[in-house]
């Protein structure tokens, strides 16, 4: 809270002296907010939409391959059973 009050006092002094305009204040606030958002996003290990879409496509491809492999494995078991029955 003390940092916040000190920050406001400094800005007030600069505005009173005419060294700091409302545009400058707007830019400073925007930059501070952007920095905070980026900082939070980095701590959460978020990914971009592009990275997410790439991973999603890779997972879908792997799922299709897994289904194919399971189908082949199932077919080979059936074929083995059919061969055993034919031998009898």
C-alpha positions as CSV (number, residue, x, y, z in Angstrom):
1,X,0.0,0.0,0.0
2,X,2.9,2.3,0.8
3,X,4.4,1.8,-2.7
4,X,1.0,2.6,-4.2
5,X,0.7,5.8,-2.2
6,X,4.3,6.8,-3.1
7,X,3.6,6.2,-6.8
8,X,0.5,8.3,-6.7
9,X,2.3,11.1,-4.9
10,X,5.1,11.1,-7.5
11,X,2.6,11.2,-10.4
12,X,0.6,14.0,-8.8
13,X,3.8,16.0,-8.4
14,X,4.8,15.5,-12.0
15,X,1.3,16.5,-13.2
16,X,1.4,19.6,-11.0
17,X,4.7,20.6,-12.4
18,X,3.4,20.1,-16.0
19,X,6.0,17.5,-16.7
20,X,3.5,14.7,-17.0
21,X,0.4,14.9,-19.2
22,X,-2.7,12.7,-19.1
23,X,-1.4,11.0,-22.3
24,X,1.8,10.1,-20.5
25,X,-0.2,8.8,-17.6
26,X,-2.4,6.7,-19.9
27,X,0.7,5.2,-21.5
28,X,2.3,4.4,-18.2
29,X,-0.8,2.7,-16.8
30,X,-1.2,0.7,-20.1
31,X,2.5,-0.4,-19.9
32,X,2.2,-1.3,-16.3
33,X,-0.9,-3.4,-16.9
34,X,0.6,-5.2,-19.9
35,X,3.7,-6.0,-17.9
36,X,1.6,-7.4,-15.1
37,X,-0.5,-9.5,-17.5
38,X,2.6,-10.9,-19.2
39,X,4.1,-11.7,-15.9
40,X,1.0,-13.6,-14.7
41,X,0.8,-15.4,-18.0
42,X,4.4,-16.5,-17.8
43,X,4.0,-17.8,-14.3
44,X,1.0,-19.9,-15.4
45,X,3.0,-21.4,-18.3
46,X,0.2,-20.5,-20.8
47,X,0.7,-21.3,-24.5
48,X,-0.3,-19.4,-27.5
49,X,-3.3,-20.4,-29.6
50,X,-1.0,-21.5,-32.4
51,X,1.0,-23.8,-30.1
52,X,-2.3,-25.2,-28.7
53,X,-3.6,-25.9,-32.2
54,X,-0.4,-27.7,-33.2
55,X,-0.5,-29.9,-30.1
56,X,-4.2,-30.6,-30.7
57,X,-3.5,-31.8,-34.3
58,X,-0.6,-34.0,-33.1
59,X,-2.8,-35.6,-30.5
60,X,-5.6,-36.3,-33.0
61,X,-3.1,-37.9,-35.3
62,X,-1.7,-40.1,-32.5
63,X,-5.3,-41.1,-31.5
64,X,-6.0,-42.2,-35.1
65,X,-2.8,-44.2,-35.2
66,X,-3.6,-45.8,-31.9
67,X,-7.0,-46.9,-33.2
68,X,-5.4,-48.3,-36.3
69,X,-2.9,-50.3,-34.2
70,X,-5.6,-51.6,-31.9
71,X,-7.7,-52.6,-34.9
72,X,-4.7,-54.5,-36.5
73,X,-4.0,-56.2,-33.2
74,X,-7.6,-57.2,-32.8
75,X,-7.6,-58.5,-36.4
76,X,-4.5,-60.5,-35.8
77,X,-6.0,-62.2,-32.8
78,X,-9.1,-63.1,-34.8
79,X,-7.0,-64.4,-37.6
80,X,-5.0,-66.6,-35.1
81,X,-8.3,-68.0,-33.7
82,X,-9.6,-68.7,-37.2
83,X,-6.4,-70.6,-38.1
84,X,-6.7,-72.7,-35.0
85,X,-10.3,-73.6,-35.8
86,X,-9.3,-74.5,-39.4
87,X,-6.6,-76.8,-38.2
88,X,-9.2,-78.7,-36.1
